[in-house]
Amino acid sequence: MNLPTELARHQRAVYFGGNWTSVNLQATLADVSWREATTLRPGFNTIAALLYHVDYHTGAVLGGLRGGPLTAKDAYTFNLPPVQSAGDWDALRQQAGRQAESLAALIEQLPESRLDEDLTDPKHGSYYRNLQGLVEHAHHLGQMVLLKKLLRPAGPS
């Protein structure tokens, strides 16, 4: 087994399907309107904010894999630009999908021997820790699924 290939497969699966849970971001968000995505329920983040949050971290690690520094700041992970139309919402979903695929493609090219090395700086931990962590982090998807259910009227029993 080639571990980078497996990590890339898991990255794609949580975004595009084929994982054990049979739930993925693309399918879950496909029928979410921009109004649903931006509806704030007291005590919760919006679906759009959660997607932005996941994508923000993906973009940060993607930059590190491309040789740049990890510049992500926790204070900015929910700084979602305004989503005021279906076009804005579509752009956010497309951006997340593109970054997920770009990340998976770079992971596949990563020599397995690099997985134990620090990603840009020792304070960030190893490549493996960051790449596996992104897959786990993308499972904010569960919150998105629950919010989607809360925002829609219950169907017939």
DSSP file (Angstrom, degrees, kcal/mol; ACC not computed):
  #  RESIDUE AA STRUCTURE BP1 BP2  ACC     N-H-->O    O-->H-N    N-H-->O    O-->H-N    TCO  KAPPA ALPHA  PHI   PSI    X-CA   Y-CA   Z-CA
    1    1 A M              0   0    0      0, 0.0     2,-0.7     0, 0.0     0, 0.0   0.000 360.0 360.0 360.0 136.5    0.0    0.0    0.0
    2    2 A N     >  -     0   0    0      1,-0.2     4,-1.9     2,-0.0     3,-0.2  -0.898 360.0-155.0 -99.6 112.7    1.2    3.5   -0.9
    3    3 A L  H  > S+     0   0    0     -2,-0.7     4,-2.7     1,-0.2     5,-0.2   0.879  90.3  53.1 -62.7 -43.0    0.2    5.8    2.0
    4    4 A P  H  > S+     0   0    0      0, 0.0     4,-2.4     0, 0.0    -1,-0.2   0.905 109.0  51.3 -58.6 -38.0    0.1    9.1    0.0
    5    5 A T  H  > S+     0   0    0     -3,-0.2     4,-2.1     2,-0.2    -2,-0.2   0.909 111.2  47.6 -63.1 -41.3   -2.2    7.4   -2.5
    6    6 A E  H  X S+     0   0    0     -4,-1.9     4,-2.4     2,-0.2    -1,-0.2   0.906 110.8  50.6 -66.5 -42.1   -4.5    6.3    0.3
    7    7 A L  H  X S+     0   0    0     -4,-2.7     4,-2.2     1,-0.2    -2,-0.2   0.905 111.2  49.0 -62.2 -40.9   -4.5    9.8    1.9
    8    8 A A  H  X S+     0   0    0     -4,-2.4     4,-2.5    -5,-0.2    -1,-0.2   0.899 109.6  52.3 -64.5 -40.5   -5.4   11.3   -1.5
    9    9 A R  H  X S+     0   0    0     -4,-2.1     4,-2.4     1,-0.2    -2,-0.2   0.916 110.6  47.4 -62.1 -43.0   -8.2    8.7   -1.9
   10   10 A H  H  X S+     0   0    0     -4,-2.4     4,-2.0     2,-0.2    -1,-0.2   0.892 109.8  53.7 -65.7 -39.1   -9.6    9.6    1.5
   11   11 A Q  H  X S+     0   0    0     -4,-2.2     4,-1.0     1,-0.2    -2,-0.2   0.937 113.1  42.8 -60.2 -46.8   -9.4   13.3    0.7
   12   12 A R  H  X>S+     0   0    0     -4,-2.5     4,-4.0     1,-0.2     5,-0.5   0.894 110.2  57.5 -66.1 -39.0  -11.3   12.8   -2.5
   13   13 A A  H  X5S+     0   0    0     -4,-2.4     4,-1.9     1,-0.2     6,-0.5   0.881 103.8  50.3 -63.9 -39.7  -13.9   10.5   -0.9
   14   14 A V  H  <5S+     0   0    0     -4,-2.0    11,-2.4     1,-0.2    -1,-0.2   0.809 122.0  35.1 -70.3 -26.7  -14.9   13.0    1.8
   15   15 A Y  H  <5S+     0   0    0     -4,-1.0    11,-2.9    -3,-0.3    12,-0.2   0.869 135.7  17.7 -88.6 -42.1  -15.5   15.6   -0.9
   16   16 A F  H  <5S-     0   0    0     -4,-4.0    -3,-0.2     1,-0.3    -2,-0.2   0.510 109.6 -96.7-117.6  -7.0  -16.7   13.6   -3.8
   17   17 A G  S  <<S+     0   0    0     -4,-1.9    -1,-0.3    -5,-0.5    -2,-0.1  -0.262  77.7 102.7 112.9 162.3  -17.9   10.2   -2.5
   18   18 A G        +     0   0    0      1,-0.3    -5,-0.1    -2,-0.1     2,-0.1   0.559  55.5 127.7 102.1  12.7  -16.8    6.7   -2.0
   19   19 A N  S >  S-     0   0    0     -6,-0.5     3,-1.0    -7,-0.1    -1,-0.3  -0.439  73.9-100.7 -94.8 174.7  -16.0    6.7    1.7
   20   20 A W  T 3  S+     0   0    0      1,-0.3    -1,-0.1    -2,-0.1    -2,-0.0   0.824 120.1  54.9 -63.0 -32.5  -17.3    4.3    4.4
   21   21 A T  T 3  S-     0   0    0      2,-0.2    -1,-0.3     1,-0.1     3,-0.1   0.663  96.6-138.2 -77.9 -14.6  -20.0    6.7    5.6
   22   22 A S    <   +     0   0    0     -3,-1.0     2,-0.4     1,-0.2    -2,-0.1   0.743  69.7 111.3  59.7  24.7  -21.5    7.1    2.1
   23   23 A V        +     0   0    0      4,-0.0     2,-0.3     5,-0.0    -1,-0.2  -0.993  41.4 170.1-126.9 134.9  -21.8   10.9    2.8
   24   24 A N     >  -     0   0    0     -2,-0.4     4,-2.2    -8,-0.1    -9,-0.2  -0.961  42.3-115.0-143.7 161.3  -19.7   13.5    1.1
   25   25 A L  H  > S+     0   0    0    -11,-2.4     4,-2.5    -2,-0.3     5,-0.2   0.919 109.8  53.3 -62.3 -46.9  -19.6   17.3    0.8
   26   26 A Q  H  > S+     0   0    0    -11,-2.9     4,-1.0     1,-0.2    -1,-0.2   0.936 115.4  38.1 -58.9 -50.4  -20.5   17.5   -2.9
   27   27 A A  H  > S+     0   0    0    -12,-0.2     4,-0.5     1,-0.2     3,-0.3   0.900 116.1  52.7 -69.2 -40.2  -23.6   15.4   -2.7
   28   28 A T  H  < S+     0   0    0     -4,-2.2     3,-0.4     1,-0.2    -1,-0.2   0.895 117.3  37.2 -61.9 -40.5  -24.7   16.8    0.6
   29   29 A L  H >< S+     0   0    0     -4,-2.5     3,-1.4    -5,-0.2    -1,-0.2   0.538  90.6  93.4 -91.6  -6.6  -24.4   20.4   -0.6
   30   30 A A  H 3< S+     0   0    0     -4,-1.0    -1,-0.2    -3,-0.3    -2,-0.1   0.848  96.4  32.7 -57.4 -38.1  -25.7   19.9   -4.1
   31   31 A D  T 3< S+     0   0    0     -4,-0.5     2,-0.6    -3,-0.4    -1,-0.3   0.228  89.9 114.0-107.1  15.1  -29.3   20.8   -3.3
   32   32 A V    <   -     0   0    0     -3,-1.4     2,-0.1     4,-0.1    -3,-0.0  -0.763  61.0-139.6 -85.9 122.9  -28.6   23.3   -0.6
   33   33 A S     >  -     0   0    0     -2,-0.6     4,-2.7     1,-0.1     5,-0.2  -0.333  21.9-111.1 -76.0 163.6  -29.8   26.8   -1.7
   34   34 A W  H  > S+     0   0    0      1,-0.2     4,-1.1     2,-0.2    14,-0.1   0.839 120.1  54.3 -65.3 -30.8  -27.7   29.9   -0.9
   35   35 A R  H  4 S+     0   0    0      2,-0.2     4,-0.5     1,-0.2     3,-0.2   0.915 110.4  45.2 -69.2 -41.7  -30.4   31.0    1.5
   36   36 A E  H >4 S+     0   0    0      1,-0.2     3,-1.2     2,-0.2    11,-0.4   0.924 110.4  55.3 -63.3 -43.1  -30.2   27.7    3.4
   37   37 A A  H 3< S+     0   0    0     -4,-2.7    11,-2.9     1,-0.3    12,-0.4   0.759 114.7  39.4 -62.3 -25.3  -26.4   27.9    3.3
   38   38 A T  T 3< S+     0   0    0     -4,-1.1     2,-0.5    -3,-0.2    -1,-0.3   0.352  84.2 118.4-108.5   4.7  -26.5   31.3    5.0
   39   39 A T    <   -     0   0    0     -3,-1.2     2,-0.6    -4,-0.5     8,-0.3  -0.610  55.7-145.7 -76.2 124.5  -29.4   30.8    7.4
   40   40 A L        -     0   0    0     -2,-0.5     6,-0.1     6,-0.1     5,-0.1  -0.812  10.1-163.8 -96.1 119.6  -28.1   31.2   10.9
   41   41 A R    >   -     0   0    0     -2,-0.6     3,-2.3     4,-0.3   110,-0.0  -0.856  39.9 -95.6 -95.4 135.3  -29.7   29.0   13.6
   42   42 A P  T 3  S+     0   0    0      0, 0.0     3,-0.1     0, 0.0    -1,-0.1  -0.245 110.7  15.4 -53.8 130.6  -29.0   30.3   17.2
   43   43 A G  T 3  S+     0   0    0      1,-0.3     2,-0.3    -3,-0.0    -3,-0.0   0.445 114.4  88.1  86.6   0.6  -26.0   28.4   18.6
   44   44 A F  S <  S-     0   0    0     -3,-2.3    -1,-0.3   103,-0.0     2,-0.2  -0.855  73.0-121.0-126.1 160.1  -24.8   27.1   15.3
   45   45 A N        -     0   0    0     -2,-0.3    -4,-0.3    -3,-0.1     2,-0.1  -0.538  41.7-102.6 -83.4 165.1  -22.5   28.2   12.4
   46   46 A T     >  -     0   0    0     -2,-0.2     4,-2.2     1,-0.1     5,-0.2  -0.487  25.6-114.2 -82.1 162.6  -24.1   28.4    9.0
   47   47 A I  H  > S+     0   0    0    -11,-0.4     4,-2.4    -8,-0.3     5,-0.2   0.914 119.3  52.0 -60.3 -43.0  -23.5   25.7    6.4
   48   48 A A  H  > S+     0   0    0    -11,-2.9     4,-2.6     1,-0.2    -1,-0.2   0.909 108.3  50.3 -62.0 -42.2  -21.6   28.2    4.3
   49   49 A A  H  > S+     0   0    0    -12,-0.4     4,-2.5     1,-0.2    -1,-0.2   0.894 110.3  50.1 -64.5 -39.1  -19.4   29.2    7.2
   50   50 A L  H  X S+     0   0    0     -4,-2.2     4,-2.3     2,-0.2    -1,-0.2   0.915 111.3  48.1 -65.7 -41.9  -18.6   25.6    7.9
   51   51 A L  H  X S+     0   0    0     -4,-2.4     4,-2.8     2,-0.2     5,-0.2   0.933 112.5  48.9 -63.6 -44.3  -17.7   24.9    4.3
   52   52 A Y  H  X S+     0   0    0     -4,-2.6     4,-2.9     1,-0.2    -2,-0.2   0.925 109.9  52.7 -59.0 -44.2  -15.5   28.0    4.2
   53   53 A H  H  X S+     0   0    0     -4,-2.5     4,-1.6     2,-0.2    -2,-0.2   0.914 111.9  44.4 -58.2 -47.3  -13.8   26.9    7.5
   54   54 A V  H  X S+     0   0    0     -4,-2.3     4,-1.9     1,-0.2    -1,-0.2   0.930 115.8  47.6 -63.3 -46.0  -13.0   23.5    6.0
   55   55 A D  H  X S+     0   0    0     -4,-2.8     4,-2.8     1,-0.2    -2,-0.2   0.846 104.9  60.3 -66.9 -34.5  -11.8   25.0    2.7
   56   56 A Y  H  X S+     0   0    0     -4,-2.9     4,-1.8    21,-0.2    -1,-0.2   0.933 108.9  42.8 -57.6 -47.7   -9.7   27.6    4.6
   57   57 A H  H  X S+     0   0    0     -4,-1.6     4,-2.3     2,-0.2     5,-0.3   0.877 111.9  54.2 -68.7 -37.4   -7.6   24.9    6.2
   58   58 A T  H  X S+     0   0    0     -4,-1.9     4,-2.5     1,-0.2    -2,-0.2   0.936 109.1  49.1 -60.0 -45.4   -7.4   22.9    3.0
   59   59 A G  H  X S+     0   0    0     -4,-2.8     4,-2.2     1,-0.2    -1,-0.2   0.868 108.7  53.2 -62.2 -37.6   -6.0   26.0    1.2
   60   60 A A  H  X S+     0   0    0     -4,-1.8     4,-1.7     2,-0.2    -1,-0.2   0.940 112.9  41.9 -64.2 -47.1   -3.5   26.5    4.0
   61   61 A V  H  X S+     0   0    0     -4,-2.3     4,-2.5     1,-0.2     5,-0.2   0.874 110.9  57.4 -69.3 -35.9   -2.1   23.0    3.8
   62   62 A L  H  X S+     0   0    0     -4,-2.5     4,-1.5    -5,-0.3    -1,-0.2   0.921 105.8  50.6 -58.1 -44.1   -2.2   23.2    0.0
   63   63 A G  H  <>S+     0   0    0     -4,-2.2     5,-2.6     1,-0.2    -1,-0.2   0.886 109.2  51.4 -60.8 -39.1    0.0   26.2    0.1
   64   64 A G  H ><5S+     0   0    0     -4,-1.7     3,-1.4     1,-0.2    -2,-0.2   0.889 107.6  51.6 -65.1 -39.6    2.4   24.3    2.4
   65   65 A L  H 3<5S+     0   0    0     -4,-2.5    -1,-0.2     1,-0.3    -2,-0.2   0.796 105.4  56.8 -66.9 -27.1    2.6   21.4   -0.1
   66   66 A R  T 3<5S-     0   0    0     -4,-1.5    -1,-0.3    -5,-0.2    -2,-0.2   0.418 129.3 -97.2 -84.2   2.6    3.4   23.9   -2.8
   67   67 A G  T < 5S+     0   0    0     -3,-1.4    -3,-0.2     1,-0.3    -2,-0.1   0.421  86.0 119.8 100.9  -1.3    6.4   25.1   -0.8
   68   68 A G      < -     0   0    0     -5,-2.6    -1,-0.3    -6,-0.2     2,-0.1  -0.347  68.5 -89.8 -88.5 174.4    4.9   28.1    0.9
   69   69 A P        -     0   0    0      0, 0.0     2,-0.9     0, 0.0    -1,-0.1  -0.416  37.5-108.3 -77.9 159.0    4.6   28.8    4.6
   70   70 A L        +     0   0    0      1,-0.1    -9,-0.1    49,-0.1   -10,-0.1  -0.812  46.4 167.0 -85.7 108.4    1.5   27.8    6.5
   71   71 A T        +     0   0    0     -2,-0.9    -1,-0.1   -11,-0.1   -11,-0.0   0.327  22.7 132.1-108.2   6.3    0.0   31.2    7.2
   72   72 A A        -     0   0    0    -15,-0.1     2,-0.4   -16,-0.1     3,-0.1  -0.285  38.5-160.2 -61.8 143.6   -3.5   30.2    8.4
   73   73 A K    >>  -     0   0    0      1,-0.1     3,-2.2     0, 0.0     4,-0.5  -0.995  21.4-136.6-127.3 131.2   -4.7   31.9   11.5
   74   74 A D  G >4 S+     0   0    0     -2,-0.4     3,-1.2     1,-0.3     4,-0.3   0.839 104.0  65.4 -53.7 -34.2   -7.4   30.5   13.7
   75   75 A A  G 34 S+     0   0    0      1,-0.2    -1,-0.3     2,-0.1     3,-0.2   0.708 106.0  42.9 -62.5 -19.9   -8.9   34.0   14.0
   76   76 A Y  G X4 S+     0   0    0     -3,-2.2     3,-1.9     1,-0.1    -1,-0.2   0.449  81.4  98.6-105.8  -1.8   -9.6   34.0   10.3
   77   77 A T  T << S+     0   0    0     -3,-1.2   -21,-0.2    -4,-0.5    -1,-0.1   0.650  92.7  37.7 -69.1 -13.3  -11.1   30.5    9.8
   78   78 A F  T 3  S+     0   0    0     -4,-0.3     2,-2.0    -3,-0.2    -1,-0.3   0.134  78.5 119.2-119.2  19.9  -14.7   31.7    9.9
   79   79 A N    <   -     0   0    0     -3,-1.9    -1,-0.1   -27,-0.1    -3,-0.0  -0.399  45.6-179.2 -82.4  61.7  -14.2   35.0    8.0
   80   80 A L        -     0   0    0     -2,-2.0     3,-0.1     1,-0.1   -31,-0.1  -0.444  27.0-124.8 -65.3 124.4  -16.6   34.0    5.3
   81   81 A P        -     0   0    0      0, 0.0    -1,-0.1     0, 0.0   -29,-0.1  -0.348  50.7 -72.6 -62.0 155.7  -16.9   36.6    2.6
   82   82 A P        -     0   0    0      0, 0.0     2,-0.7     0, 0.0     3,-0.1  -0.227  40.8-156.8 -55.0 133.8  -20.6   37.6    2.1
   83   83 A V        +     0   0    0     -3,-0.1   -35,-0.1     1,-0.1     3,-0.1  -0.923  31.3 152.6-111.1 101.5  -22.7   35.0    0.3
   84   84 A Q        +     0   0    0     -2,-0.7     2,-0.3     1,-0.0    -1,-0.1   0.270  56.4  25.5-118.0   8.8  -25.5   37.1   -1.1
   85   85 A S  S  > S-     0   0    0      1,-0.1     4,-2.0   -51,-0.1     5,-0.2  -0.981  82.4 -99.2-161.2 168.1  -26.6   35.1   -4.1
   86   86 A A  H  > S+     0   0    0     -2,-0.3     4,-2.9     1,-0.2     5,-0.2   0.862 122.2  57.2 -61.5 -35.2  -26.7   31.6   -5.7
   87   87 A G  H  > S+     0   0    0      2,-0.2     4,-2.4     1,-0.2    -1,-0.2   0.900 105.2  49.2 -63.8 -41.2  -23.6   32.6   -7.7
   88   88 A D  H  > S+     0   0    0      2,-0.2     4,-2.0     1,-0.2    -1,-0.2   0.919 113.3  47.2 -62.6 -43.1  -21.7   33.4   -4.5
   89   89 A W  H  X S+     0   0    0     -4,-2.0     4,-2.3     2,-0.2    -2,-0.2   0.916 111.8  49.8 -65.7 -44.3  -22.7   30.0   -3.0
   90   90 A D  H  X S+     0   0    0     -4,-2.9     4,-2.8     1,-0.2     5,-0.2   0.906 109.5  52.4 -60.3 -41.1  -21.9   28.1   -6.2
   91   91 A A  H  X S+     0   0    0     -4,-2.4     4,-2.5     2,-0.2    -1,-0.2   0.895 108.8  49.7 -63.2 -40.1  -18.4   29.8   -6.3
   92   92 A L  H  X S+     0   0    0     -4,-2.0     4,-2.2     2,-0.2    -1,-0.2   0.927 113.0  46.2 -64.7 -44.9  -17.7   28.8   -2.7
   93   93 A R  H  X S+     0   0    0     -4,-2.3     4,-2.1     2,-0.2    -2,-0.2   0.918 114.2  47.9 -63.6 -43.0  -18.7   25.1   -3.4
   94   94 A Q  H  X S+     0   0    0     -4,-2.8     4,-2.7     2,-0.2     5,-0.2   0.904 110.2  52.5 -65.1 -41.0  -16.7   25.1   -6.6
   95   95 A Q  H  X S+     0   0    0     -4,-2.5     4,-2.6    -5,-0.2     5,-0.2   0.928 109.5  49.2 -59.2 -46.2  -13.6   26.6   -4.8
   96   96 A A  H  X S+     0   0    0     -4,-2.2     4,-2.2     1,-0.2    -1,-0.2   0.908 112.4  48.0 -61.8 -42.7  -13.8   24.0   -2.1
   97   97 A G  H  X S+     0   0    0     -4,-2.1     4,-2.3     2,-0.2    -1,-0.2   0.909 111.9  49.2 -64.7 -42.9  -14.0   21.2   -4.7
   98   98 A R  H  X S+     0   0    0     -4,-2.7     4,-2.8     1,-0.2     5,-0.2   0.929 112.9  46.9 -62.9 -44.8  -11.1   22.6   -6.8
   99   99 A Q  H  X S+     0   0    0     -4,-2.6     4,-2.6     2,-0.2    -1,-0.2   0.898 110.9  52.4 -66.1 -38.3   -8.9   22.9   -3.7
  100  100 A A  H  X S+     0   0    0     -4,-2.2     4,-2.4    -5,-0.2    -1,-0.2   0.922 112.8  44.4 -62.3 -43.5   -9.8   19.4   -2.5
  101  101 A E  H  X S+     0   0    0     -4,-2.3     4,-2.4     2,-0.2    -2,-0.2   0.910 112.9  50.9 -68.7 -41.6   -8.8   18.0   -5.9
  102  102 A S  H  X S+     0   0    0     -4,-2.8     4,-2.0     2,-0.2    -2,-0.2   0.911 111.7  48.8 -60.3 -41.9   -5.6   20.0   -6.1
  103  103 A L  H  X S+     0   0    0     -4,-2.6     4,-2.6     2,-0.2    -2,-0.2   0.941 110.5  49.8 -63.4 -47.3   -4.6   18.9   -2.7
  104  104 A A  H  X S+     0   0    0     -4,-2.4     4,-2.2     1,-0.2    -2,-0.2   0.898 109.4  52.2 -59.5 -41.1   -5.3   15.2   -3.5
  105  105 A A  H  X S+     0   0    0     -4,-2.4     4,-0.9     1,-0.2    -1,-0.2   0.893 111.6  46.0 -63.8 -39.6   -3.3   15.5   -6.7
  106  106 A L  H  X S+     0   0    0     -4,-2.0     4,-0.6     2,-0.2     3,-0.4   0.872 109.1  55.2 -70.4 -36.4   -0.3   16.9   -4.8
  107  107 A I  H >< S+     0   0    0     -4,-2.6     3,-1.3     1,-0.2    -2,-0.2   0.920 103.5  55.8 -61.3 -42.7   -0.6   14.3   -2.0
  108  108 A E  H 3< S+     0   0    0     -4,-2.2    -1,-0.2     1,-0.3    -2,-0.2   0.807 107.2  50.0 -59.8 -29.6   -0.4   11.5   -4.7
  109  109 A Q  H 3< S+     0   0    0     -4,-0.9    -1,-0.3    -3,-0.4    -2,-0.2   0.572  86.7 108.3 -84.8  -9.8    2.9   13.0   -5.8
  110  110 A L  S << S-     0   0    0     -3,-1.3     2,-0.1    -4,-0.6  -105,-0.1  -0.522  75.4-121.1 -73.9 126.2    4.4   13.1   -2.3
  111  111 A P    >   -     0   0    0      0, 0.0     3,-2.2     0, 0.0     4,-0.4  -0.455  18.6-127.4 -64.1 137.1    7.1   10.6   -1.7
  112  112 A E  G >  S+     0   0    0      1,-0.3     3,-1.5     2,-0.2     4,-0.3   0.813 106.4  67.7 -55.9 -31.2    6.0    8.3    1.2
  113  113 A S  G 3  S+     0   0    0      1,-0.3     3,-0.5     2,-0.1    -1,-0.3   0.702  92.9  60.3 -64.3 -19.1    9.4    9.1    2.9
  114  114 A R  G X  S+     0   0    0     -3,-2.2     3,-1.6     1,-0.2    13,-0.5   0.636  78.9  86.8 -83.0 -14.1    8.3   12.7    3.4
  115  115 A L  T <  S+     0   0    0     -3,-1.5    13,-2.4    -4,-0.4    14,-0.4   0.798  89.5  49.2 -59.7 -29.6    5.2   11.9    5.5
  116  116 A D  T 3  S+     0   0    0     -3,-0.5    -1,-0.3    -4,-0.3    -2,-0.1   0.610  94.8  95.4 -83.5 -12.4    7.3   11.9    8.7
  117  117 A E  S <  S-     0   0    0     -3,-1.6    10,-2.3    -4,-0.2    11,-0.2  -0.383  86.9 -96.6 -78.0 157.1    8.9   15.2    7.9
  118  118 A D  B     -A  126   0A   0      8,-0.3     2,-1.0     9,-0.1     8,-0.3  -0.502  32.4-122.7 -71.2 138.6    7.5   18.5    9.3
  119  119 A L  S    S-     0   0    0      6,-2.9     2,-1.8     2,-0.3     5,-0.2  -0.768  78.9 -44.1 -84.9 103.1    5.3   20.4    7.0
  120  120 A T  S    S+     0   0    0     -2,-1.0    -1,-0.1   -56,-0.2    -2,-0.1  -0.115 133.5  20.4  68.0 -35.3    7.0   23.8    6.7
  121  121 A D  S >> S-     0   0    0     -2,-1.8     3,-2.1     4,-0.3     4,-0.6  -0.972  75.4-119.3-160.9 140.5    7.8   24.2   10.4
  122  122 A P  G >4 S+     0   0    0      0, 0.0     3,-1.1     0, 0.0    -3,-0.1   0.809 109.6  66.6 -55.4 -30.0    8.1   21.8   13.4
  123  123 A K  G 34 S+     0   0    0      1,-0.2    -3,-0.1     2,-0.1    -5,-0.0   0.728  99.3  52.7 -65.3 -19.1    5.3   23.6   15.2
  124  124 A H  G <4 S-     0   0    0     -3,-2.1    -1,-0.2     1,-0.2     2,-0.1   0.616 105.2-135.9 -90.9 -13.5    2.9   22.4   12.5
  125  125 A G    <<  -     0   0    0     -3,-1.1    -6,-2.9    -4,-0.6    -4,-0.3  -0.293  39.9 -28.1  86.0-174.8    3.8   18.7   12.8
  126  126 A S  B  >  -A  118   0A   0     -8,-0.3     4,-2.2     1,-0.1    -8,-0.3  -0.182  53.7-112.1 -76.1 163.5    4.4   16.2   10.1
  127  127 A Y  H  > S+     0   0    0    -10,-2.3     4,-2.9   -13,-0.5     5,-0.3   0.940 120.1  52.3 -54.4 -48.1    3.0   16.0    6.6
  128  128 A Y  H  > S+     0   0    0    -13,-2.4     4,-3.0   -11,-0.2     5,-0.4   0.935 107.2  50.8 -57.8 -48.5    1.0   12.9    7.7
  129  129 A R  H  > S+     0   0    0    -14,-0.4     4,-1.9     1,-0.2    -1,-0.2   0.911 115.0  43.4 -56.2 -44.7   -0.5   14.6   10.7
  130  130 A N  H  X S+     0   0    0     -4,-2.2     4,-1.7     2,-0.2    -1,-0.2   0.897 115.9  46.2 -70.4 -41.1   -1.7   17.6    8.6
  131  131 A L  H  X S+     0   0    0     -4,-2.9     4,-1.3     2,-0.2    -2,-0.2   0.920 116.7  43.1 -71.2 -43.2   -3.0   15.5    5.7
  132  132 A Q  H  X S+     0   0    0     -4,-3.0     4,-2.2    -5,-0.3    -1,-0.2   0.891 111.7  57.0 -66.2 -38.3   -4.8   13.0    7.9
  133  133 A G  H  X S+     0   0    0     -4,-1.9     4,-3.0    -5,-0.4    -2,-0.2   0.857 101.6  55.6 -61.0 -36.2   -6.1   15.9    9.9
  134  134 A L  H  X S+     0   0    0     -4,-1.7     4,-2.1     2,-0.2    -1,-0.2   0.893 106.5  50.1 -64.9 -38.6   -7.6   17.6    6.9
  135  135 A V  H  < S+     0   0    0     -4,-1.3     4,-0.4     2,-0.2    -2,-0.2   0.940 114.4  44.5 -63.5 -45.7   -9.6   14.5    6.1
  136  136 A E  H >< S+     0   0    0     -4,-2.2     3,-1.4     1,-0.2    -2,-0.2   0.916 112.1  53.0 -62.9 -42.6  -10.9   14.4    9.7
  137  137 A H  H >< S+     0   0    0     -4,-3.0     3,-1.4     1,-0.3    -1,-0.2   0.847  97.6  64.9 -63.1 -35.7  -11.5   18.1    9.7
  138  138 A A  G >< S+     0   0    0     -4,-2.1     3,-1.5     1,-0.3    -1,-0.3   0.658  80.1  84.1 -63.8 -13.8  -13.6   17.8    6.6
  139  139 A H  G X   +     0   0    0     -3,-1.4     3,-1.6    -4,-0.4     4,-0.3   0.274  51.9 100.0 -79.4  15.3  -16.1   15.8    8.6
  140  140 A H  G X>  +     0   0    0     -3,-1.4     4,-1.8     1,-0.3     3,-0.9   0.601  62.5  92.4 -59.0 -12.0  -17.5   19.1    9.8
  141  141 A L  H <> S+     0   0    0     -3,-1.5     4,-2.5     1,-0.3    -1,-0.3   0.847  71.3  61.8 -48.6 -38.6  -19.7   17.6    7.1
  142  142 A G  H <> S+     0   0    0     -3,-1.6     4,-2.2     1,-0.2    -1,-0.3   0.890 102.4  49.5 -59.8 -39.5  -21.7   16.0    9.8
  143  143 A Q  H <> S+     0   0    0     -3,-0.9     4,-2.7    -4,-0.3    -1,-0.2   0.894 109.7  52.1 -64.9 -39.1  -22.6   19.4   11.2
  144  144 A M  H  X S+     0   0    0     -4,-1.8     4,-2.5     2,-0.2    -2,-0.2   0.905 108.5  50.6 -63.8 -41.1  -23.7   20.4    7.7
  145  145 A V  H  X S+     0   0    0     -4,-2.5     4,-1.9     2,-0.2    -2,-0.2   0.925 112.3  46.8 -62.3 -45.0  -25.9   17.4    7.3
  146  146 A L  H  X S+     0   0    0     -4,-2.2     4,-2.3     2,-0.2    -2,-0.2   0.909 112.1  49.8 -65.3 -42.2  -27.6   18.1   10.6
  147  147 A L  H  X S+     0   0    0     -4,-2.7     4,-2.1     2,-0.2    -1,-0.2   0.913 108.0  54.1 -61.9 -42.0  -28.1   21.8    9.8
  148  148 A K  H  X S+     0   0    0     -4,-2.5     4,-0.7     1,-0.2    -1,-0.2   0.915 110.2  47.1 -57.7 -43.4  -29.6   20.9    6.5
  149  149 A K  H >< S+     0   0    0     -4,-1.9     3,-0.6     1,-0.2    -1,-0.2   0.889 111.3  51.1 -66.5 -38.9  -32.1   18.6    8.3
  150  150 A L  H 3< S+     0   0    0     -4,-2.3    -1,-0.2     1,-0.2    -2,-0.2   0.810 108.6  52.3 -67.2 -30.0  -32.9   21.4   10.8
  151  151 A L  H 3< S+     0   0    0     -4,-2.1    -1,-0.2    -5,-0.2    -2,-0.2   0.611 102.9  67.7 -83.2 -12.2  -33.5   23.9    8.1
  152  152 A R  S << S-     0   0    0     -4,-0.7     3,-0.1    -3,-0.6     2,-0.0  -0.858  90.1-106.5-112.6 143.4  -36.0   21.8    6.2
  153  153 A P        -     0   0    0      0, 0.0     2,-0.1     0, 0.0    -2,-0.1  -0.345  45.9 -98.2 -63.2 145.5  -39.4   20.7    7.2
  154  154 A A        -     0   0    0     -4,-0.1     3,-0.1     1,-0.1    -4,-0.0  -0.402  39.6-134.3 -65.1 137.7  -39.7   17.1    8.3
  155  155 A G        -     0   0    0      1,-0.2    -1,-0.1    -2,-0.1    -3,-0.0  -0.177  42.3 -59.8 -82.1-178.8  -41.0   14.8    5.5
  156  156 A P              0   0    0      0, 0.0    -1,-0.2     0, 0.0     0, 0.0  -0.316 360.0 360.0 -62.8 146.0  -43.7   12.2    5.9
  157  157 A S              0   0    0     -3,-0.1    -2,-0.0     0, 0.0    -3,-0.0   0.446 360.0 360.0 -81.6 360.0  -42.9    9.4    8.4
